């Protein structure tokens, strides 16, 4: 498969502009003082469906020809991509068939249903998700839009970093979380083209560290039974995503569950915005001193804000 280039991200940005929010970039003088650095948060928690995933989904759906889109689209997702694809499909007037693990957060299941997605539940393993999706695709004839190993999805995700750099760059460091790698690969392509001297860092939970291990061992290592509060980062990094990350990303670091909750709470308390655990992972890397950040200008993509308010984690790691 041809790897995306920055020109593809530029074209994606033009395609999705009528549909997406140009999300704000926020900062906190208090957090900057506490951490001795200059933080700029790209608030994709304020994007449609509450996550950056809408960028990739809407780009992929509107890149399809009428013939390709005729029977709708399908995917597997723990939540944010599912909701994003359901909304994107509804905007084009086609059905969306979504395979979700039975353990997916209630708020994310409700969002998919609210956007008109047709859900099929499966066991919470990658094998179950892929097998169930294959069956759904055969039964419906729908076009698969993979959550991260999809050319147009990667290009759409890269538009978040493009906007961040245009609005507040250049940066010493740009960070984002990494699960399947769609956001990190798109971010790396955009950042390398627009700000070559910027260091690109992905952050991942210790309990779901396949991207970290793959990056440092220079070979793709699949995730096996990942466990983390950051439910959006449970998937294995994709092959095409890993190829991009190997070439363009500078570092991947891991963080503890305690660090994720601490970072999430800091964002809620200091910035007065809601961010889900996955989105707090990059800040957790700073709080846990995973790299040299002091005195640096750092851009962080807050990937999403879809939290089950019945299951807030703030008292689990005190």
C-alpha positions in Angstrom: 0.0 0.0 0.0 1.2 3.5 -0.9 2.1 5.5 2.2 0.3 8.8 2.7 2.2 12.0 2.1 1.6 15.6 3.3 -0.1 16.5 0.0 -2.7 13.8 0.8 -3.3 15.4 4.2 -3.7 18.8 2.6 -6.3 17.4 0.2 -8.0 15.7 3.0 -8.2 19.0 4.9 -9.9 20.7 2.0 -12.4 17.8 1.7 -13.4 17.8 5.4 -13.5 21.5 6.1 -17.3 21.8 5.5 -17.9 19.1 8.1 -15.4 19.3 11.0 -14.8 21.8 13.7 -11.5 23.7 13.7 -11.0 22.9 17.3 -9.5 25.5 19.7 -6.0 25.3 21.1 -6.1 26.0 24.8 -3.4 26.6 27.4 -3.1 27.0 31.2 -0.7 29.4 32.8 -1.0 27.5 36.1 -0.1 24.2 34.4 2.8 25.9 32.6 4.1 27.2 35.8 3.8 23.9 37.7 5.4 21.9 34.9 8.0 24.5 33.8 7.1 24.3 30.1 4.7 25.8 27.6 1.8 23.5 26.8 -0.7 24.0 24.0 -3.7 21.6 23.9 -5.4 20.9 20.6 -8.9 20.2 21.9 -10.2 17.3 19.8 -12.4 16.5 22.7 -14.5 19.3 21.3 -14.6 17.8 17.8 -17.9 16.4 16.5 -18.6 13.0 18.2 -16.2 14.2 20.9 -13.0 12.9 19.3 -10.4 13.4 16.5 -11.8 10.2 14.9 -14.4 12.2 13.0 -11.6 13.7 10.9 -10.5 10.3 9.5 -14.0 8.9 9.2 -15.5 11.8 7.3 -12.5 11.9 5.0 -12.8 8.2 4.3 -16.5 8.2 3.7 -16.5 11.2 1.4 -13.5 9.8 -0.5 -15.6 6.8 -1.7 -17.2 6.8 -5.1 -21.0 6.4 -5.3 -20.5 2.8 -6.3 -18.1 2.0 -3.4 -20.6 3.6 -1.0 -23.7 2.0 -2.3 -24.0 -0.6 0.4 -22.8 1.5 3.2 -19.7 1.2 5.4 -18.6 -1.0 8.2 -15.9 -1.1 10.9 -14.9 -2.5 14.3 -14.3 0.0 17.1 -14.4 0.3 20.9 -16.3 3.6 20.5 -14.9 6.8 19.0 -14.3 5.6 15.5 -17.6 3.8 15.6 -19.5 7.0 16.5 -17.5 9.0 13.9 -18.2 6.6 11.1 -21.9 6.4 12.0 -22.2 10.2 11.8 -20.1 10.5 8.7 -22.2 7.8 7.0 -25.4 9.5 8.0 -24.1 12.8 6.5 -23.7 10.9 3.2 -27.0 9.1 3.5 -25.6 5.6 3.7 -25.8 2.9 6.4 -23.0 2.2 8.9 -22.6 -1.3 10.4 -20.5 -1.3 13.6 -18.9 -4.2 15.4 -18.2 -3.3 19.1 -16.8 -5.3 22.0 -19.5 -6.1 24.6 -17.3 -4.2 27.1 -17.4 -0.9 25.3 -18.4 2.0 27.5 -22.2 2.7 27.6 -21.7 6.3 26.6 -20.0 5.2 23.4 -22.6 2.5 22.6 -25.3 5.2 23.0 -23.5 7.6 20.8 -23.2 5.0 17.9 -26.9 4.3 18.2 -27.8 8.0 18.3 -26.0 8.6 15.0 -27.8 5.7 13.4 -25.1 3.0 13.5 -26.3 -0.6 13.4 -24.3 -2.4 16.2 -23.2 -6.1 16.3 -21.5 -7.0 19.6 -18.5 -9.4 20.0 -16.0 -10.5 22.6 -13.3 -8.0 23.6 -10.5 -9.5 21.6 -8.9 -8.3 18.3 -9.6 -11.7 16.8 -13.3 -11.6 17.7 -13.6 -8.1 16.3 -12.0 -8.9 13.0 -13.9 -12.2 12.5 -17.3 -10.6 13.3 -16.5 -7.7 11.0 -15.7 -10.0 8.2 -19.0 -11.7 8.6 -20.9 -8.4 8.7 -19.1 -7.2 5.5 -20.1 -10.4 3.7 -23.7 -10.2 4.8 -24.2 -6.5 4.0 -21.8 -5.8 1.2 -20.7 -2.8 3.1 -17.3 -1.2 2.5 -14.8 -1.6 5.4 -13.4 1.6 6.9 -10.7 0.4 9.3 -10.2 2.5 12.4 -6.5 3.2 11.6 -5.0 1.0 8.8 -6.8 3.0 6.1 -5.1 5.5 3.8 -7.8 8.1 4.0 -8.4 7.7 7.7 -4.7 8.4 8.4 -4.8 11.5 6.1 -7.9 12.8 8.0 -6.3 12.3 11.4 -3.2 14.3 10.2 -5.3 17.4 9.8 -5.4 17.9 13.6 -1.7 18.4 13.7 -1.8 20.6 10.6 -4.2 22.9 12.3 -2.3 22.9 15.5 0.9 24.0 13.8 -0.8 26.6 11.7 -2.6 28.1 14.7 0.2 28.0 17.4 3.4 26.6 15.9 6.2 26.0 15.6 6.8 23.6 18.5 9.8 22.0 20.1 7.7 18.9 20.7 4.3 17.6 19.5 2.6 14.7 21.3 -0.4 12.5 20.9 -1.6 9.1 22.3 -1.0 6.0 20.3 -3.3 2.9 20.0 -3.7 1.7 16.5 -1.5 4.5 15.3 -3.8 6.4 13.0 -3.4 9.7 14.9 0.4 9.3 15.5 1.1 8.4 11.9 -0.9 11.3 10.5 0.5 13.6 13.1 4.1 12.5 12.2 3.5 13.1 8.5 2.1 16.6 9.0 4.7 17.6 11.5 7.7 16.4 9.6 6.5 18.4 6.5 5.5 21.6 8.3 8.0 21.8 11.2 11.0 19.5 10.5 12.8 20.3 13.7 9.9 19.5 15.9 10.3 16.3 18.0 7.4 13.9 17.6 6.5 11.7 20.6 3.7 9.1 21.0 2.5 8.1 24.5 1.0 4.8 25.4 -0.3 3.0 28.6 2.1 0.5 30.2 -0.7 -2.1 30.1 -1.1 -1.7 26.3 2.4 -1.1 25.2 2.6 -2.9 21.8 3.5 0.3 19.9 6.3 1.1 22.4 7.7 -2.4 22.1 7.4 -2.5 18.3 9.0 0.9 18.0 12.0 0.0 20.2 12.5 -3.5 18.9 12.0 -2.3 15.3 9.5 -5.0 14.4 5.7 -5.2 14.7 4.7 -6.9 18.0 0.9 -7.4 18.4 -0.9 -6.6 21.5 -2.0 -9.5 23.7 -4.7 -9.0 26.4 -4.1 -5.3 26.9 -5.4 -3.8 30.2 -5.7 -0.1 30.7 -8.3 2.5 31.7 -7.5 4.2 28.4 -10.0 2.1 26.5 -9.4 3.9 23.2 -5.8 2.6 23.1 -6.5 -1.1 23.4 -5.9 -2.0 19.7 -2.6 -3.2 18.2 -0.7 -0.7 16.1 -1.4 -1.3 12.4 1.2 -2.3 9.9 0.9 0.7 7.6 0.8 3.0 10.7 3.9 1.3 12.1 5.8 1.8 8.8 5.1 5.5 9.0 5.8 5.8 12.7 9.2 4.0 12.2 10.2 6.5 9.6 8.8 9.8 11.0 8.3 9.5 14.8 11.1 10.3 17.2 10.0 8.4 20.4 7.2 6.4 22.0 7.0 6.4 25.8 4.7 4.5 28.2 2.8 5.7 31.3 1.2 4.2 34.4 -2.5 4.0 35.1 -2.0 6.2 38.1 -0.3 8.8 35.8 -3.2 8.7 33.4 -5.7 9.4 36.1 -3.5 12.1 37.6 -3.2 13.8 34.2 -6.9 13.5 33.4 -7.8 15.0 36.8 -5.3 17.9 36.2 -6.9 18.8 32.9 -10.4 18.6 34.3 -9.5 20.8 37.4 -7.1 23.3 35.8 -8.6 23.7 32.3 -12.3 23.0 33.1 -12.7 20.7 30.1 -13.6 17.0 29.9 -11.0 14.7 28.5 -11.2 10.9 28.5 -8.3 8.7 29.8 -6.8 8.1 26.3 -6.5 11.8 25.7 -4.7 12.4 29.0 -1.9 9.9 28.2 0.5 12.4 26.7 0.3 14.8 29.7 0.9 11.7 31.9 4.2 11.2 30.2 5.2 14.8 31.2 4.0 14.3 34.8 6.0 11.1 35.0 9.2 12.7 33.6 9.4 10.3 30.6 11.5 12.8 28.5 13.2 16.2 28.7 10.3 18.6 28.5 11.3 21.5 30.8 11.5 24.9 29.1 10.0 23.4 25.9 7.1 24.6 23.8 4.9 21.5 23.5 1.7 20.8 21.5 -0.5 18.0 22.8 -3.5 16.6 20.9 -6.3 15.9 23.3 -7.7 13.0 21.4 -11.2 12.7 22.9 -13.6 13.6 25.7 -16.1 10.7 25.8 -16.2 9.6 29.4 -18.8 7.4 31.2 -19.7 9.7 34.0 -21.0 6.8 36.0 -17.5 5.3 36.1 -15.1 8.2 36.9 -11.7 6.9 38.0 -10.5 9.7 40.2 -10.7 7.8 43.5 -9.1 4.6 42.1 -5.5 5.7 42.3 -5.3 7.9 45.3 
